[in-house]
């Protein structure tokens, strides 16, 4: 999609001046990250990477993304409560942030932490190993860390296999057995796996999970891209052969929650050729490759030259969903995140140094 300020993009002196002002504004507003050299210290920080100009986003698609978020909240909750579906598909307190060993991207966490402190809610920051060494449950399954009860566990760690050795699995089990509110609990985390996404694309699955909500089902289904199983069998053999023959049509995704670690193009073809006759291929799914229209922008990064890049963007909507027992307490959309990267990068987020923060310009 063409940017609405083509003349500005060609005015190099104006761009340089705007970039200088924008960087200062980002620092003043606290758009910060710790440095790669000192990821666990805030003595020296840089601004988080961002676009100089907002990226054009069609108003209709922006509104569609917001409108469907509450439906997705309901769907994820329905999946998390459906033990049979998950098993078949996948064979006083304080708030505790479960954090990474390396904490470069800490400042968005501090914003949440400060809001809780403003409401006189104490926050503690612990790692899996701290939970393993010092966590305990009483007879009522209340969770304690260092003698303090924990009401909420907020996971900033624990989303990829490498996070889990035996001790960390035992720590996760302790947390799951507790009465503390988990964000997310294990069932909700499983609901975000690629295998579940693939299963949701099958005819009738959404209707079974959200009975009587035909409009919500239609809104959710309108956001789906094609997803294909690589399970052993004729269907899996056929789509594997198709992807090997035309790898640029697809994305190969590992069976886990969240994004990242996706394979494209020649790398996708090589991996599928290697595992096409192996049960290992069931640890991936295929998805149709989305091809957004690129636009020119400037990506501002610390210690990087100022130059125009052809860019593509990805819009995500934050959702808030709270349930007590069978009663829904809250369900709403709660803001958005637009990430933009140069077209030559196939995969990667802001913390990985590939994408940058962006602002939608509705058209």
C-alpha positions in Angstrom: 0.0 0.0 0.0 1.5 3.4 -1.0 2.3 5.7 1.8 0.2 9.0 1.8 3.4 11.1 2.1 5.6 10.2 -0.9 6.9 13.8 -1.1 8.1 13.6 2.5 10.0 10.4 1.8 12.0 12.1 -0.9 13.0 15.2 1.3 16.2 13.9 2.9 16.9 17.0 5.0 13.4 16.9 6.4 13.7 13.2 7.1 17.0 13.6 9.0 15.5 16.4 11.1 12.3 14.4 11.8 14.3 11.3 12.8 16.4 13.3 15.3 13.2 14.8 16.9 11.4 11.4 16.8 14.3 9.6 18.7 14.2 12.3 21.4 10.5 12.0 21.7 10.8 8.2 22.0 13.3 8.6 24.9 11.1 11.2 26.6 8.1 8.8 26.3 10.0 5.8 27.7 10.1 3.8 24.5 13.2 2.0 25.7 15.1 -1.3 25.7 18.2 -2.5 27.5 21.2 -2.8 25.3 22.4 -6.1 23.8 25.7 -5.8 25.6 24.1 -5.3 29.1 20.7 -7.1 28.9 20.3 -7.3 32.6 21.2 -3.8 33.6 19.5 -0.4 33.0 22.6 1.8 33.5 22.7 2.3 29.7 19.6 2.0 27.5 18.5 2.7 23.9 15.2 3.6 22.4 13.3 0.6 21.1 13.3 0.5 17.3 10.3 2.2 15.6 9.2 3.6 12.3 9.7 7.3 11.5 6.3 7.5 9.8 3.0 5.7 10.6 2.1 2.9 8.2 -1.2 3.0 6.3 -3.7 0.4 7.5 -7.2 0.1 5.9 -9.8 1.3 8.4 -12.1 -1.6 7.6 -9.5 -4.2 8.4 -8.4 -2.3 11.6 -12.1 -2.3 12.8 -12.5 -5.9 11.8 -9.5 -6.9 14.0 -10.9 -5.1 17.0 -14.4 -6.4 16.4 -13.3 -10.1 16.4 -11.0 -9.9 19.5 -13.8 -10.6 22.0 -14.8 -13.6 19.8 -11.3 -14.9 20.0 -11.3 -14.4 23.8 -14.4 -16.6 24.0 -12.9 -19.2 21.7 -9.6 -19.5 23.6 -11.5 -19.9 26.8 -13.8 -22.6 25.3 -10.8 -24.5 24.1 -9.0 -24.3 27.5 -12.1 -25.8 29.2 -12.5 -28.6 26.7 -10.2 -31.3 28.0 -11.3 -33.9 25.5 -10.6 -31.5 22.5 -7.1 -30.7 23.8 -6.3 -34.3 24.6 -7.5 -35.4 21.2 -5.7 -32.6 19.3 -2.5 -32.9 21.3 -2.2 -36.1 22.7 -3.0 -11.7 49.6 -1.3 -11.4 48.1 1.3 -10.4 45.5 1.5 -10.7 41.8 4.5 -12.8 40.6 6.1 -12.1 37.2 7.8 -15.3 36.0 10.8 -13.8 34.1 13.6 -14.8 31.8 17.3 -15.2 32.8 18.1 -12.5 30.3 15.8 -9.5 30.6 16.6 -7.0 27.9 12.9 -6.2 27.0 12.0 -5.2 30.5 10.4 -1.8 30.3 6.9 -2.9 29.1 6.9 -5.1 32.1 7.8 -2.2 34.4 4.8 -0.3 33.0 2.4 -3.1 34.2 4.3 -3.4 37.4 4.0 0.3 38.1 0.3 0.3 37.4 -0.1 -2.5 40.0 2.0 -0.6 42.6 -0.2 2.5 42.0 -3.1 0.3 43.2 -1.1 -0.9 46.2 -0.6 -4.3 44.7 2.9 -5.6 45.4 4.9 -7.3 42.6 7.7 -9.8 42.8 9.9 -11.0 40.0 11.0 -14.6 40.0 12.5 -17.2 37.7 11.5 -20.9 37.3 14.5 -21.9 39.3 13.4 -19.6 42.2 10.0 -21.3 42.2 11.6 -24.8 42.2 13.9 -23.8 45.1 11.5 -21.7 47.2 7.9 -22.2 46.1 5.4 -24.2 48.2 1.7 -24.9 48.5 -0.3 -25.1 51.7 -3.1 -27.6 52.3 -5.5 -25.2 50.6 -3.2 -25.1 47.6 -2.3 -21.4 48.2 1.0 -20.6 46.5 3.8 -19.1 48.6 7.2 -17.6 47.6 9.6 -16.7 50.5 6.6 -16.9 52.9 4.3 -14.6 50.8 1.1 -15.7 49.2 1.0 -15.3 45.4 -2.4 -14.4 44.0 -1.4 -14.1 40.3 1.4 -15.6 38.2 2.1 -13.7 35.0 4.3 -15.6 32.6 7.0 -13.7 30.7 8.9 -17.0 30.3 7.9 -20.6 29.5 6.7 -20.4 25.9 9.4 -22.5 24.1 10.7 -26.0 24.7 14.2 -24.8 25.7 12.7 -23.1 28.7 12.0 -26.5 30.3 14.5 -28.8 32.0 13.3 -31.2 34.7 13.4 -28.6 37.4 11.5 -26.1 35.4 8.8 -28.7 34.6 8.4 -29.4 38.3 8.2 -25.6 39.0 5.5 -25.3 36.3 3.5 -28.2 37.8 3.7 -26.6 41.2 2.3 -23.3 39.8 -0.5 -25.1 37.9 -1.6 -27.0 41.0 -1.9 -23.8 43.0 -5.0 -21.7 43.5 -3.1 -18.6 42.1 -4.6 -17.1 38.9 -2.3 -18.1 36.0 -1.8 -15.8 33.0 -1.9 -18.0 31.1 -2.7 -21.4 32.6 -1.4 -24.5 30.8 -4.7 -25.2 29.1 -4.9 -21.6 27.7 -1.3 -21.9 26.6 -2.1 -25.1 24.7 -5.0 -23.3 23.0 -2.4 -21.1 21.3 -0.5 -23.9 19.6 -0.3 -24.2 15.9 -1.9 -27.7 16.0 -5.0 -26.2 17.7 -5.1 -23.4 15.0 -5.0 -26.1 12.3 -7.8 -28.1 14.0 -10.0 -24.9 14.2 -9.8 -24.6 10.5 -11.6 -27.9 10.0 -15.3 -27.6 9.1 -17.6 -27.7 12.1 -14.9 -27.3 14.8 -15.7 -23.7 15.6 -19.4 -24.5 15.7 -18.8 -27.2 18.3 -16.7 -25.0 20.5 -19.0 -21.9 20.2 -22.5 -23.3 20.0 -25.2 -20.8 19.3 -22.7 -18.1 18.3 -23.0 -18.1 14.5 -22.0 -14.5 14.1 -18.9 -14.9 16.2 -17.9 -18.0 14.2 -18.3 -16.1 11.0 -16.1 -13.2 12.2 -13.4 -15.6 13.4 -13.4 -17.7 10.3 -13.0 -14.6 8.1 -9.6 -14.1 9.6 -8.2 -17.6 8.8 -5.5 -18.3 6.3 -5.2 -21.8 4.9 -3.7 -24.3 7.4 -2.7 -27.9 6.4 -1.9 -30.9 8.5 1.3 -32.9 7.9 0.0 -35.9 9.7 1.1 -39.3 8.3 -1.3 -40.4 5.6 -2.5 -39.6 2.1 -3.6 -36.0 2.9 -0.3 -35.2 4.6 1.7 -36.8 1.8 -0.2 -34.7 -0.8 0.3 -31.3 0.8 4.0 -32.1 1.6 4.6 -32.8 -2.1 2.8 -29.6 -3.1 4.9 -27.5 -0.7 8.2 -29.1 -1.9 7.2 -28.3 -5.4 6.1 -24.7 -4.7 7.7 -23.6 -1.3 7.1 -19.9 -1.8 3.4 -20.4 -1.4 3.7 -21.6 2.2 5.1 -21.1 5.7 6.3 -24.1 7.7 5.5 -23.6 11.4 6.6 -25.7 14.4 3.9 -27.1 16.7 4.2 -24.6 19.6 2.5 -21.6 21.1 3.3 -18.1 19.7 5.4 -17.0 16.7 9.0 -17.4 15.6 11.1 -20.3 14.2 9.1 -20.4 11.0 10.6 -21.7 7.7 10.2 -20.2 4.3 11.3 -20.8 0.7 14.3 -22.9 0.0 14.8 -23.7 3.7 11.2 -24.9 3.9 11.8 -27.2 0.9 15.0 -28.6 2.3 13.4 -29.4 5.7 10.3 -31.1 4.1 12.5 -33.2 1.8 14.4 -34.4 4.8 11.4 -35.3 6.9 8.8 -36.1 4.2 8.8 -39.9 5.0 9.4 -39.4 8.8 6.9 -39.0 11.6 8.9 -35.9 12.5 6.9 -34.0 10.0 3.9 -34.1 12.3 5.7 -31.7 14.6 5.0 -29.0 11.9 2.0 -27.5 10.1 1.8 -25.7 6.8 0.1 -22.4 6.3 -0.6 -20.4 3.2 1.9 -17.5 3.0 0.3 -14.1 3.5 1.6 -11.5 1.1 0.9 -8.0 2.3 1.4 -5.0 0.1 4.7 -3.3 0.9 5.3 0.4 1.5 8.3 2.6 2.0 9.3 3.8 5.5 12.3 4.6 7.6 13.1 2.1 10.4 14.9 3.9 13.3 17.4 1.8 15.2 20.1 2.8 17.6 23.6 2.9 15.9 22.1 2.2 12.5 22.2 4.4 9.4 19.0 6.3 8.4 17.8 4.8 5.1 14.5 4.1 3.4 13.2 0.5 3.4 10.4 -1.4 1.6 8.3 -2.6 4.6 5.4 -4.8 5.5 3.4 -4.7 8.7 1.5 -7.0 11.1 -1.4 -5.9 13.3 -2.3 -7.6 16.6 -5.0 -6.8 19.1 -4.7 -7.2 22.8 -7.6 -8.9 24.6 -8.6 -9.1 28.2 -10.7 -12.1 29.4 -11.5 -13.0 33.0 -13.7 -15.9 34.1 -14.6 -17.1 37.6 -15.9 -20.6 37.5 -18.5 -20.6 34.6 -19.2 -16.9 34.9 -17.5 -14.5 32.5 -16.4 -11.4 34.4 -14.7 -9.4 31.6 -14.2 -9.7 27.9 -12.9 -6.8 25.8 -10.3 -5.6 23.4 -7.5 -3.7 25.1 -5.3 -1.9 22.5 -3.2 -2.9 19.6 0.3 -3.5 18.4 1.6 -2.8 14.9 5.0 -4.3 14.1 6.8 -3.5 10.8 9.9 -5.0 9.2 11.8 -4.7 5.9 10.5 -7.1 3.3 13.8 -9.0 3.1 13.3 -10.4 6.6 11.0 -13.5 6.6 10.6 -13.9 10.4 11.4 -12.2 13.7 10.0 -9.7 16.2 11.0 -6.5 17.9 13.1 -8.1 20.6 14.8 -10.3 18.0 16.0 -7.1 16.3 14.1 -7.6 13.1 10.7 -5.8 13.4 10.1 -2.3 14.9 7.2 -0.6 16.6 4.8 1.2 14.4 1.6 3.3 14.5 -1.3 2.7 12.2 -2.4 5.5 9.9 -6.0 4.6 9.1 -7.0 5.1 5.4 
